[in-house]
Amino acid sequence: MDAAPVTDYYILFHNHTEGMALYQYLRSHGERARICPVPRTVSACCGMSLLVLEEDIAAVRRCVADSGISIAGIAELPRDIDPRRDRYC
């Protein structure tokens, strides 16, 4: 039986300043997010995004609304991480 695909959420920004401001806001409110490059399948103005896990997205959306920090959007993508990417044997 195959497990349901995992979805990751990428918060996109117009510039790095907004990205870093939201990252700090989320951390100060106990929310999880990781700074990462924008996936190649998504087009964005600056190259930075915040990676948010599926179980955290509702709380992060509330923080985005409460913070007043401008975002370019939220991209919802199926997880595409190869767990064997660093294995050579």
C-alpha positions as CSV (number, residue, x, y, z in Angstrom):
1,M,0.0,0.0,0.0
2,D,1.5,3.4,-1.1
3,A,1.5,6.2,1.4
4,A,-0.3,9.4,0.4
5,P,2.1,11.9,-1.2
6,V,3.5,14.6,1.1
7,T,2.9,18.2,0.1
8,D,5.4,21.0,0.9
9,Y,4.5,24.7,0.8
10,Y,6.9,27.3,-0.5
11,I,6.2,30.9,0.6
12,L,7.4,33.2,-2.2
13,F,8.5,36.8,-1.9
14,H,9.1,39.9,-4.0
15,N,12.5,40.5,-2.3
16,H,14.8,39.1,0.4
17,T,13.9,41.7,2.9
18,E,10.3,40.5,3.1
19,G,11.4,36.9,3.2
20,M,13.8,37.5,6.2
21,A,11.2,39.6,8.0
22,L,8.6,36.8,7.7
23,Y,11.2,34.2,8.7
24,Q,12.0,36.2,11.9
25,Y,8.3,36.8,12.6
26,L,7.5,33.1,12.3
27,R,10.4,32.1,14.6
28,S,9.4,34.7,17.2
29,H,5.9,33.1,17.2
30,G,7.1,29.5,17.5
31,E,6.3,28.5,14.0
32,R,8.6,26.3,11.8
33,A,9.9,27.3,8.4
34,R,13.2,26.8,6.6
35,I,14.9,29.3,4.2
36,C,15.5,27.6,0.9
37,P,15.9,28.5,-2.8
38,V,12.7,28.8,-4.9
39,P,12.0,25.4,-6.7
40,R,12.8,25.5,-10.4
41,T,9.2,24.7,-11.2
42,V,8.0,27.9,-9.6
43,S,8.8,31.4,-10.9
44,A,9.5,34.1,-8.4
45,C,11.2,37.5,-8.4
46,C,13.8,36.9,-5.8
47,G,15.5,33.5,-5.4
48,M,14.4,32.9,-1.8
49,S,11.5,31.1,-0.3
50,L,10.4,29.6,3.0
51,L,9.7,25.9,3.1
52,V,6.8,25.0,5.3
53,L,5.5,21.5,6.1
54,E,2.0,20.5,5.4
55,E,1.1,20.2,9.1
56,D,2.3,23.8,9.8
57,I,0.7,25.6,6.9
58,A,-2.5,26.7,8.6
59,A,-0.7,28.4,11.5
60,V,1.8,29.9,9.1
61,R,-1.0,31.4,6.9
62,R,-2.4,33.0,10.0
63,C,1.0,34.5,10.9
64,V,1.3,35.8,7.3
65,A,-2.1,37.5,7.6
66,D,-1.3,38.9,11.1
67,S,2.2,40.1,10.3
68,G,1.2,42.4,7.4
69,I,4.3,41.3,5.5
70,S,3.8,41.2,1.8
71,I,4.3,37.8,0.0
72,A,4.2,36.9,-3.7
73,G,2.3,33.8,-3.0
74,I,2.3,30.2,-1.7
75,A,3.3,27.4,-4.0
76,E,2.0,23.9,-3.1
77,L,4.2,21.2,-4.5
78,P,4.4,17.4,-3.9
79,R,7.6,16.5,-2.1
80,D,10.4,15.7,-4.5
81,I,13.3,14.8,-2.3
82,D,15.2,11.6,-3.1
83,P,16.1,10.0,0.2
84,R,19.0,8.2,-1.5
85,R,20.5,11.4,-3.0
86,D,23.7,11.2,-1.0
87,R,24.2,7.4,-1.3
88,Y,26.8,6.2,-3.8
89,C,27.0,2.5,-3.0
